[in-house]
Each structure stands twice: as structure tokens, then as C-alpha cells.
Amino acid sequence: MSTTYRGARAIDVRGAEGSRATLTEHGAHVVRWVGPDGDERVFTSRAAVLDGARAIRGGIPICFPQFSDLGPCATSHGFARCVRWETKETRDGRCAMTTRATSEEFKAPHETTYEVELLDDGSMRTTLRVRNAGAEAFGFTTALHTYFRVGDAERTRVELGRRGLTYLDNLDGRRAKVDEGDTVVFEGEVDRIYKSAPGTIRIVDEASSNGPRTFHIEKSESFPDAVVWNPWIEKARKMSDFDDDEYREMVCVEVACVDEIVVAPGSTWVGSQTISVSK
């Protein structure tokens, strides 16, 4: 159903038992997800810019055709989150949007589709499909940059489920390090790329307004990596589209593929995440 979100053109998706999600046409960006219990599940900044001039701060930005600076584009995270997507299909509990946008650095003919589904059990599945519509192979990197709403980042932890994972520390020149634990807590800025992360990751939110809850993220094998991020105090103050204290209200866990994916002519790459919530 067509709607607006803070003045931006959007699609409202209705699921079972009152769950709903809102996607803006700008960036095919999930800016809101409300569970059957009425809880807000993703975070979009109060200061986010929604006039189409830039990427939206929060929600689920789509990083394509690159994650961070790991790809062909001059702009971090690529252009997909900054262009208008066309609505391809809407029906009960589901919306699909598509783009064929290119840039000076990435001119490959492609059709990229993003599907958001609200499942009957209250979970949400988001799926990215990249089809090579040209005569030559092309490469890209990607991530679904999910901002999860939490009651207090200092009372939130990310459970990776395995010790000894290797991560690239973006706060230390992207040096490779080994995490001797299996849990990430937030006592300062965190910016890590976990390589070959487990298929299931949990976010335990101890301070949710309606009582403790846990997000369960199930990622497809085509998203082998995961990024954990919170800007903390100093970086939050430097972001014009993010209120100074909002670092407490979110943590990012992003399913990702930071090494180049190569798609042959006529082939399609598919990556997905399914997010559920338990209390």
C-alpha cells in the first residue's frame, strides 16, 4: 500500500497479527518494522534526512555494489541506498522493489531486486537478488546494514555463538584479530568485520521498554560475513543526521559479503537474512 514516511514516498507492508514494515522508494530502504506485539524493531534516526539527497540514517540500508570502500565506487557503501527503486510487486506481507541503476565506476548491466516479507511467525525476511543482464561477468561486494533498536546499547550484547572468530578491526587500520570470546559488548565505539561468521547471530536487548528480548538473525551462506557497529559518543556527535545520544538506542549487525562476488552473464546471486524476536 502506498504511503509516506516523514514526507518520503513509501510502501507499507502489513503482515500477520498487526506486524508491519515501511520501505521508502528512495533506496528500497526499510525505515520501520513493528512486530505483532507493537515493539519497534529497527532504528531510524530522528535526524535522518529523507528528501532523497542522501542515504537514510538507520533502518536497513542496502550496500551495493560495494560494502564500505571495498569495491569500485567512490562513495562508501555504493549507490543503491541513494537511488530511487521501482516497486515491482506488493501483496499481503510482501513487497519487492528493483533497480537497474549504474554509476561511472559501475556500469555493468544488472537487475537488482530487494524483497521484504513479513512471515506468519512475526519474523521478517529480506532478500537481495542481483542478476547479470549483460554479456560479461561483473563483481561486487554487499551488505544489509541493519540498525536494530535497543533499549540501551550498554545493556545489549551480540552473541556470535563461537569463540576464536577472526575479525577486521576498522578502528585499528582493519588489522586482522582473533576474538577470544563469543560475545560483543558495547562500552565504546565498535566497528568489526567478522569473516566467515556463524549462520545464526543473536542480539540480546536487556533494556527494551517492553521487557528483555532477543533478536535472532539467520543469514544465508551467500552472506558469509557479519559486521558489528556502534559509533559511540564522539562519532555520534560528528554525524549531522544522527542525534548525539542516539548511539544508546541502536546497534548494527550487518550480514555481508566483503570479498568480491563474481556473477556470470545470465546468472543471479541471492543473499538473505531472516530476523525473528523472542522474549
C-alpha positions as CSV (number, residue, x, y, z in Angstrom):
1,M,0.0,0.0,0.0
2,S,1.4,3.4,-1.0
3,T,2.1,5.7,1.9
4,T,4.6,8.3,3.1
5,Y,7.2,8.2,5.8
6,R,8.2,11.6,7.2
7,G,7.2,13.0,3.8
8,A,9.1,10.4,1.7
9,R,7.2,8.2,-0.8
10,A,7.0,4.7,0.7
11,I,5.2,1.3,0.7
12,D,3.5,0.0,3.8
13,V,3.6,-3.8,4.2
14,R,1.1,-5.5,6.5
15,G,1.8,-8.9,8.0
16,A,0.1,-11.3,10.4
17,E,-1.2,-10.2,13.8
18,G,-0.6,-6.5,13.1
19,S,3.1,-6.6,12.2
20,R,4.1,-4.0,9.6
21,A,7.1,-2.7,7.7
22,T,7.6,0.5,5.8
23,L,10.0,0.8,2.8
24,T,10.9,4.1,1.1
25,E,11.2,4.2,-2.7
26,H,14.5,6.0,-2.1
27,G,17.0,3.2,-1.5
28,A,14.3,0.5,-1.1
29,H,15.0,1.3,2.5
30,V,13.2,-0.4,5.4
31,V,12.8,2.5,7.7
32,R,10.3,0.9,10.1
33,W,9.5,-2.6,11.3
34,V,6.9,-3.1,14.1
35,G,6.3,-6.6,15.5
36,P,2.9,-8.2,16.3
37,D,3.5,-7.0,19.9
38,G,3.7,-3.4,18.8
39,D,7.5,-3.2,19.5
40,E,9.7,-1.1,17.2
41,R,12.4,-3.4,15.9
42,V,14.6,-1.3,13.7
43,F,16.1,2.1,14.5
44,T,15.8,5.2,12.2
45,S,17.4,8.3,13.5
46,R,15.2,11.3,14.5
47,A,17.7,13.4,12.5
48,A,17.7,11.2,9.3
49,V,17.4,13.1,6.0
50,L,14.5,11.8,3.9
51,D,14.5,14.2,1.0
52,G,16.3,11.9,-1.4
53,A,19.5,13.9,-1.2
54,R,21.5,11.3,0.7
55,A,21.3,7.9,2.3
56,I,18.8,7.5,5.2
57,R,20.4,7.1,8.6
58,G,19.1,3.9,10.2
59,G,16.7,1.2,9.1
60,I,18.2,-1.3,6.7
61,P,20.4,0.5,4.0
62,I,21.4,-1.7,1.1
63,C,25.1,-1.6,0.5
64,F,25.6,-2.3,-3.3
65,P,27.7,-2.6,-5.4
66,Q,30.1,-2.3,-2.6
67,F,30.4,-2.5,1.2
68,S,32.4,0.3,2.8
69,D,35.3,1.1,0.4
70,L,35.7,-2.5,-0.7
71,G,34.6,-2.1,-4.3
72,P,34.6,0.0,-7.5
73,C,32.7,3.1,-6.2
74,A,34.0,6.4,-4.9
75,T,31.1,6.6,-2.5
76,S,31.3,4.4,0.6
77,H,28.7,1.6,0.5
78,G,27.9,2.2,-3.2
79,F,24.9,3.9,-4.7
80,A,21.9,1.6,-4.2
81,R,20.8,3.2,-0.9
82,C,20.9,6.6,-2.7
83,V,18.7,6.0,-5.8
84,R,15.0,5.6,-6.4
85,W,13.8,2.0,-6.7
86,E,10.8,0.9,-8.6
87,T,8.1,-1.1,-6.9
88,K,7.8,-4.4,-8.7
89,E,5.2,-6.2,-6.6
90,T,3.2,-5.8,-3.5
91,R,0.8,-8.2,-1.8
92,D,-0.1,-9.3,1.7
93,G,3.0,-9.4,3.8
94,R,5.4,-8.8,0.9
95,C,7.0,-6.1,-1.2
96,A,9.6,-6.3,-4.0
97,M,11.5,-3.4,-5.4
98,T,14.0,-3.3,-8.2
99,T,16.7,-1.1,-9.7
100,R,19.0,-1.1,-12.8
101,A,20.9,2.0,-11.6
102,T,24.6,2.3,-12.6
103,S,27.4,4.8,-12.0
104,E,30.6,5.9,-13.7
105,E,32.5,3.3,-11.7
106,F,30.0,0.5,-12.0
107,K,28.4,0.3,-15.5
108,A,27.5,-3.4,-15.5
109,P,24.0,-4.2,-16.9
110,H,22.1,-5.7,-14.0
111,E,18.7,-6.0,-12.4
112,T,18.8,-5.9,-8.7
113,T,15.7,-6.9,-6.7
114,Y,15.0,-6.5,-3.0
115,E,12.2,-8.4,-1.3
116,V,10.8,-7.8,2.2
117,E,8.5,-10.4,3.6
118,L,6.6,-10.4,6.9
119,L,6.2,-14.0,7.9
120,D,3.3,-15.5,9.8
121,D,5.5,-16.2,12.9
122,G,6.3,-12.5,13.2
123,S,9.7,-12.7,11.7
124,M,11.0,-10.7,8.7
125,R,13.0,-12.0,5.7
126,T,14.9,-9.6,3.5
127,T,16.3,-11.0,0.2
128,L,18.7,-9.3,-2.3
129,R,18.9,-10.7,-5.8
130,V,21.5,-9.5,-8.3
131,R,21.0,-10.7,-11.9
132,N,23.7,-10.2,-14.6
133,A,21.8,-8.8,-17.6
134,G,24.9,-8.3,-19.7
135,A,27.3,-10.3,-21.8
136,E,30.3,-10.1,-19.4
137,A,30.9,-11.1,-15.8
138,F,30.9,-8.4,-13.1
139,G,31.9,-8.3,-9.5
140,F,30.6,-6.5,-6.4
141,T,30.5,-6.6,-2.6
142,T,27.4,-6.1,-0.5
143,A,25.8,-5.9,2.9
144,L,22.4,-5.4,4.5
145,H,23.3,-2.7,7.1
146,T,20.6,-3.4,9.7
147,Y,20.2,-0.9,12.6
148,F,18.5,-2.7,15.5
149,R,16.5,-0.7,18.0
150,V,17.6,-1.5,21.6
151,G,16.8,0.0,25.0
152,D,20.4,0.8,25.9
153,A,23.5,-0.2,24.0
154,E,25.4,-0.6,27.2
155,R,22.9,-3.3,28.3
156,T,23.0,-5.1,24.9
157,R,25.3,-7.8,23.7
158,V,25.8,-9.6,20.4
159,E,26.2,-13.3,20.8
160,L,28.3,-14.8,17.9
161,G,28.0,-18.4,19.2
162,R,31.6,-19.3,18.6
163,R,35.0,-18.4,20.1
164,G,38.1,-17.7,18.1
165,L,36.5,-15.9,15.2
166,T,38.7,-13.6,13.0
167,Y,37.6,-10.1,12.6
168,L,39.0,-7.0,10.8
169,D,39.2,-4.1,13.3
170,N,38.1,-0.9,11.4
171,L,39.3,1.1,14.5
172,D,42.8,-0.2,14.0
173,G,43.6,0.1,10.3
174,R,41.5,-3.0,9.5
175,R,44.0,-5.3,11.2
176,A,43.0,-8.9,11.5
177,K,42.4,-10.0,15.1
178,V,41.1,-13.1,16.8
179,D,38.1,-12.7,19.2
180,E,38.9,-15.0,22.1
181,G,35.3,-14.6,23.4
182,D,31.9,-15.3,21.7
183,T,30.1,-12.1,22.7
184,V,30.5,-8.4,21.8
185,V,29.5,-5.8,24.4
186,F,29.4,-2.0,23.9
187,E,31.5,0.1,26.2
188,G,32.9,2.3,23.5
189,E,33.0,2.5,19.7
190,V,32.8,-0.9,18.0
191,D,33.5,-1.4,14.2
192,R,34.3,-5.0,13.3
193,I,34.1,-7.1,10.2
194,Y,33.8,-10.8,11.3
195,K,34.9,-13.1,8.5
196,S,33.1,-16.4,8.0
197,A,30.7,-15.6,10.8
198,P,28.2,-18.2,12.1
199,G,24.9,-18.6,10.3
200,T,23.0,-17.6,13.4
201,I,23.7,-14.5,15.4
202,R,21.8,-13.2,18.5
203,I,21.3,-9.7,19.9
204,V,20.3,-9.7,23.5
205,D,18.5,-6.4,24.4
206,E,18.2,-6.3,28.2
207,A,16.6,-2.9,28.4
208,S,13.8,-2.9,25.9
209,S,10.8,-0.9,27.1
210,N,8.5,-3.9,27.0
211,G,11.0,-6.2,28.7
212,P,14.1,-8.1,27.6
213,R,14.1,-9.5,24.1
214,T,16.4,-11.3,21.8
215,F,16.8,-10.8,18.0
216,H,17.8,-13.9,16.1
217,I,19.5,-13.3,12.8
218,E,19.7,-16.2,10.3
219,K,21.8,-15.4,7.3
220,S,22.2,-17.4,4.1
221,E,25.6,-18.9,3.2
222,S,25.9,-16.3,0.4
223,F,26.4,-13.7,3.2
224,P,29.4,-15.3,4.9
225,D,30.5,-12.3,6.9
226,A,28.9,-10.1,9.6
227,V,29.7,-6.5,10.7
228,V,29.1,-5.3,14.3
229,W,29.0,-1.5,14.7
230,N,28.1,1.2,17.2
231,P,29.5,4.8,16.7
232,W,29.5,5.7,20.4
233,I,29.8,9.2,21.8
234,E,32.5,11.0,19.7
235,K,31.4,9.7,16.3
236,A,27.7,10.3,17.1
237,R,28.5,13.9,17.7
238,K,30.1,14.3,14.3
239,M,27.2,12.8,12.3
240,S,24.8,15.6,11.2
241,D,22.0,13.1,10.6
242,F,22.2,11.4,14.0
243,D,21.3,12.8,17.4
244,D,24.2,13.0,19.9
245,D,22.6,10.5,22.3
246,E,21.1,8.0,19.8
247,Y,24.1,5.7,19.9
248,R,22.4,4.3,23.0
249,E,19.3,3.3,21.1
250,M,20.9,1.1,18.4
251,V,23.4,-1.5,17.4
252,C,24.2,-2.6,13.9
253,V,24.6,-6.2,12.9
254,E,25.0,-6.4,9.2
255,V,25.0,-9.6,7.1
256,A,27.7,-9.1,4.5
257,C,30.0,-10.4,1.8
258,V,33.1,-8.2,1.8
259,D,35.1,-10.3,-0.7
260,E,34.2,-9.8,-4.3
261,I,31.2,-11.8,-5.7
262,V,31.5,-12.5,-9.4
263,V,28.3,-13.1,-11.3
264,A,28.4,-14.7,-14.8
265,P,26.2,-13.5,-17.7
266,G,22.7,-14.6,-17.2
267,S,23.3,-15.8,-13.6
268,T,21.7,-14.5,-10.4
269,W,23.3,-14.1,-7.0
270,V,20.9,-14.4,-4.0
271,G,21.5,-13.4,-0.4
272,S,19.0,-13.2,2.5
273,Q,18.6,-12.7,6.2
274,T,15.6,-13.8,8.4
275,I,15.2,-11.9,11.7
276,S,13.0,-13.1,14.5
277,V,12.4,-11.9,18.0
278,S,11.8,-13.8,21.2
279,K,11.2,-12.7,24.8
